[in-house]
Amino acid sequence: MFKTKSSFLFLLGLLVCLTGQVFADTKIGYVNAAKILEKVPHSDAARRILAKEFAPRDKKLVVMQKAQKKLEAKFTREAATMSAAGLKKLERAIRDKKREIKRAQDEFREDFNIRRNEELVKLQKAVVESIRQLGKDEKYDLILNDAGVVYYNKDTVDITNKVIEKLKSEFASQNKK
């Protein structure tokens, strides 16, 4: 029993020493991806591009909404004096204008979201490439973000192949039985 306990303590001590040495030589970096996306000038540039691109359609929607309000104001002012046919026609025109505006707003929102996502993807690619280049230039072993996403790692940190081999051998030994 004593021999086993001392062997265990020896191995534990050795493990602690080796682990400390491994971590002492490892350079790990952390990035706050949300902060990067918020603070870089690329974000403002993308917002300006989108605002410029969608401004004409936004103005058109405003004009359409004003036209609808004019029709509604006319309905409120003249409803008591209008004929039944005229009243029905005006109600239909208001309803059609509301549908047209809703359809235009939905298309606008969908197109805007698609373009915003395209710009976001371009920005994310630039950020990841910049992080990877920084990792290489400053000799990081590992760079990750707050969600645990690894942006950069040296081959010395990657144990994927070891895990695959271990799982293959475990699978083989389980299937032999």
C-alpha positions in Angstrom: 0.0 0.0 0.0 2.8 2.4 0.9 4.6 1.7 -2.3 1.4 2.5 -4.3 0.8 5.7 -2.4 4.3 6.9 -2.8 4.2 6.0 -6.5 1.0 7.9 -6.9 2.5 11.0 -5.1 5.6 10.8 -7.2 3.5 10.7 -10.4 1.3 13.5 -9.2 4.3 15.7 -8.4 5.8 14.9 -11.8 2.6 15.8 -13.5 2.3 19.1 -11.7 5.9 20.0 -12.6 5.4 19.1 -16.3 2.1 20.8 -16.5 3.6 24.0 -15.1 6.4 23.8 -17.6 4.0 23.3 -20.5 1.8 26.3 -19.5 4.9 28.5 -18.8 5.9 28.1 -22.5 2.3 28.5 -23.9 1.1 31.9 -25.1 -2.7 32.2 -25.1 -4.7 35.2 -26.3 -8.3 36.2 -25.8 -10.4 38.4 -28.0 -13.8 40.0 -27.3 -15.4 39.5 -30.7 -18.4 41.7 -30.0 -16.2 44.6 -28.9 -14.0 44.2 -32.0 -17.1 44.4 -34.3 -18.4 47.4 -32.4 -15.1 49.4 -32.3 -13.5 48.9 -35.7 -14.0 51.6 -38.4 -15.2 48.9 -40.8 -18.5 48.7 -38.9 -19.2 52.5 -39.3 -18.2 52.2 -43.0 -20.6 49.3 -43.5 -23.4 51.3 -41.8 -22.8 54.3 -44.0 -22.8 52.1 -47.1 -26.1 50.5 -46.1 -27.7 53.8 -45.2 -26.7 55.3 -48.6 -27.8 52.2 -50.5 -31.2 52.1 -48.8 -32.0 55.8 -48.3 -34.0 56.1 -51.6 -36.2 53.2 -50.7 -36.7 54.5 -47.2 -37.8 57.9 -48.6 -40.2 56.1 -50.9 -41.8 54.4 -47.9 -42.1 57.7 -46.1 -43.9 59.2 -49.1 -46.2 56.2 -49.3 -47.1 56.5 -45.6 -47.8 60.2 -46.0 -50.2 59.4 -48.9 -51.9 56.9 -46.7 -52.3 59.5 -43.9 -53.8 61.9 -46.4 -56.3 59.3 -47.5 -57.2 58.6 -43.9 -57.5 62.3 -43.1 -59.8 62.8 -46.1 -61.9 59.8 -44.9 -62.2 61.4 -41.4 -63.1 64.9 -42.9 -65.5 63.8 -45.6 -67.0 60.5 -44.3 -70.3 62.2 -43.2 -70.9 63.9 -46.5 -69.7 61.2 -48.9 -71.9 58.9 -50.8 -71.9 55.2 -49.9 -70.1 54.3 -53.1 -67.5 57.1 -52.6 -67.0 56.0 -49.0 -66.5 52.4 -50.1 -64.1 53.4 -52.8 -62.0 55.5 -50.3 -62.0 52.7 -47.7 -60.7 50.3 -50.4 -58.0 52.8 -51.5 -56.9 53.1 -47.8 -56.8 49.3 -47.4 -54.9 48.9 -50.7 -52.4 51.6 -49.7 -51.8 49.9 -46.3 -51.2 46.5 -48.0 -48.8 48.2 -50.5 -46.9 49.8 -47.7 -46.7 46.6 -45.7 -45.4 44.7 -48.7 -42.9 47.4 -49.4 -41.7 47.4 -45.8 -41.4 43.7 -45.7 -39.3 43.7 -48.9 -37.2 46.6 -47.6 -36.6 44.8 -44.3 -35.7 41.5 -46.0 -33.3 43.2 -48.5 -31.7 45.3 -45.8 -31.1 42.2 -43.6 -29.6 40.3 -46.5 -27.2 43.2 -47.3 -26.4 43.7 -43.6 -25.5 40.1 -43.3 -23.3 40.3 -46.4 -21.4 43.2 -44.9 -21.2 41.4 -41.5 -19.7 38.3 -43.2 -17.1 40.5 -44.9 -16.2 42.2 -41.6 -16.0 38.9 -39.7 -13.7 37.5 -42.4 -11.4 40.5 -42.0 -11.4 40.2 -38.2 -10.6 36.5 -38.3 -7.8 37.0 -40.8 -6.4 39.8 -38.7 -6.5 37.7 -35.6 -4.8 34.8 -37.3 -2.1 37.0 -38.7 -1.5 38.5 -35.3 -1.3 35.0 -33.8 1.4 34.1 -36.3 3.3 37.4 -36.0 3.3 37.5 -32.2 3.9 33.7 -31.8 0.7 32.8 -30.0 -0.1 29.2 -29.4 -3.8 29.7 -29.1 -6.3 32.6 -29.5 -9.9 32.2 -28.6 -13.0 34.3 -27.9 -15.4 34.5 -25.0 -17.6 31.7 -26.6 -14.6 29.4 -26.7 -14.2 29.7 -30.5 -10.6 29.1 -31.5 -9.4 31.7 -34.0 -5.8 30.6 -34.2 -3.8 27.7 -32.9 -0.3 26.3 -33.5 0.0 22.7 -34.6 1.7 22.0 -31.3 -1.6 22.8 -29.4 -3.8 20.7 -31.8 -4.4 17.3 -30.3 -7.1 16.3 -32.8 -5.2 13.4 -34.3 -4.4 12.0 -30.9 -8.0 12.1 -29.9 -9.0 10.4 -33.2 -6.4 7.6 -32.6 -7.6 7.2 -29.0 -11.2 6.9 -30.1 -10.3 4.5 -32.9 -8.4 2.2 -30.4 -11.2 2.4 -27.9 -13.7 1.5 -30.6 -11.6 -1.4 -31.8 -11.2 -2.8 -28.3 -14.9 -2.5 -27.6 -15.9 -4.2 -30.8 -13.5 -7.1 -30.1 -15.5 -8.3 -27.2 
